[in-house]
Amino acid sequence: MVTEGHQASSLMSHCFYVSSPLIAEGLALREAMFYCIAKGLRAVKCESDSLQLIRALNEETPISEIYGIIADILNLVVAFDYVSFVWIPRSENKAADALAKQALSNASFVASSMNPRV
């Protein structure tokens, strides 16, 4: 979810075979950054309820599971004048959490319709 002033844009994409919530969160953040670059935004505050992801970005500590995703995100930082990565509690991230659950639900529907034997 990208918020500009008082306007929020909900972004959703399907990515099959994602093996963990950490990978999904990293991919979502990377896509949000691409979206912000395309919109011409110069300053972004990235919030996530994934403490592991935020720590990996702020401390630039490698996590083998998401090493490439972290590298991509950190490379995108140069496109902005200001970027911050902030952890927020899940209770303050309800809209994004609901969007993620909807994406999972939609992905399950698409996957089952592609393979009618499931």
C-alpha positions in Angstrom: 0.0 0.0 0.0 1.4 3.4 -1.0 0.1 6.5 0.7 0.6 10.0 -0.7 -0.8 12.6 1.6 -4.3 11.4 2.4 -4.6 9.2 -0.7 -3.8 5.5 -0.5 -3.1 3.2 -3.5 -3.5 -0.5 -2.9 -1.2 -2.6 -5.0 -1.5 -6.3 -5.4 0.4 -8.8 -7.5 0.4 -12.5 -7.7 3.7 -14.3 -7.3 3.5 -18.1 -7.2 5.8 -20.4 -5.3 6.9 -17.8 -2.6 8.2 -20.0 0.2 7.9 -17.6 3.2 6.2 -14.5 4.5 9.6 -12.8 4.7 10.2 -13.3 1.0 6.6 -12.1 0.2 7.2 -9.0 2.3 10.5 -8.3 0.6 9.0 -8.7 -2.8 6.1 -6.4 -1.9 8.4 -3.7 -0.7 10.6 -3.9 -3.8 7.5 -3.6 -6.0 6.2 -0.6 -3.9 9.6 1.1 -4.4 9.4 0.5 -8.2 5.9 2.0 -8.1 7.2 5.1 -6.2 10.0 5.6 -8.7 7.5 5.4 -11.6 5.3 8.0 -9.9 8.3 10.3 -9.5 8.3 10.3 -5.7 11.6 11.5 -4.3 11.0 10.8 -0.6 9.6 7.6 0.8 9.0 6.1 4.3 8.7 2.4 4.0 6.8 0.8 6.9 6.6 -3.0 7.6 5.6 -5.2 10.4 8.4 -7.6 9.5 11.2 -6.7 12.0 13.5 -9.1 10.3 13.1 -7.3 6.9 13.5 -3.8 8.4 16.6 -4.9 10.4 18.2 -6.4 7.3 17.6 -3.2 5.3 18.7 -0.7 8.0 21.7 -2.7 9.2 22.5 -4.0 5.7 22.9 -7.5 7.2 22.6 -10.4 4.8 19.9 -12.9 5.3 20.5 -15.7 2.8 16.8 -16.3 2.3 16.2 -12.8 0.9 19.8 -11.7 0.0 18.9 -10.8 -3.6 15.7 -9.0 -2.7 17.5 -6.9 0.0 20.3 -6.1 -2.6 17.6 -5.0 -5.1 15.9 -2.8 -2.6 19.1 -1.2 -1.4 20.1 -0.5 -5.1 16.7 1.3 -5.6 17.5 3.6 -2.7 19.7 5.7 -5.0 16.6 6.8 -7.0 15.3 8.8 -4.0 16.4 11.9 -2.1 15.2 10.4 1.1 14.3 6.8 2.2 13.6 5.3 5.6 12.7 1.8 6.6 10.6 1.7 9.7 9.1 -1.2 11.7 5.5 -0.8 12.8 3.4 -3.2 14.9 1.1 -5.5 13.0 -1.8 -3.8 14.8 -0.9 -0.5 12.9 -0.6 -2.3 9.6 -4.1 -3.7 9.3 -4.8 -2.4 5.8 -1.7 -3.9 4.3 -2.2 -7.1 6.2 -5.8 -7.4 4.8 -4.5 -6.7 1.3 -1.8 -9.5 1.6 -4.5 -11.9 2.8 -6.7 -11.0 -0.1 -3.8 -11.6 -2.5 -3.2 -15.0 -1.0 -6.9 -15.8 -1.3 -6.9 -14.7 -5.0 -3.7 -16.7 -5.7 -5.3 -19.8 -4.3 -8.4 -19.3 -6.5 -6.2 -18.7 -9.6 -4.0 -21.8 -8.8 -7.0 -24.1 -8.3 -8.7 -22.9 -11.5 -5.5 -23.6 -13.4 -5.4 -27.1 -12.1 -9.0 -28.5 -11.9 -7.8 -31.7 -10.2 -6.9 -29.8 -7.0 
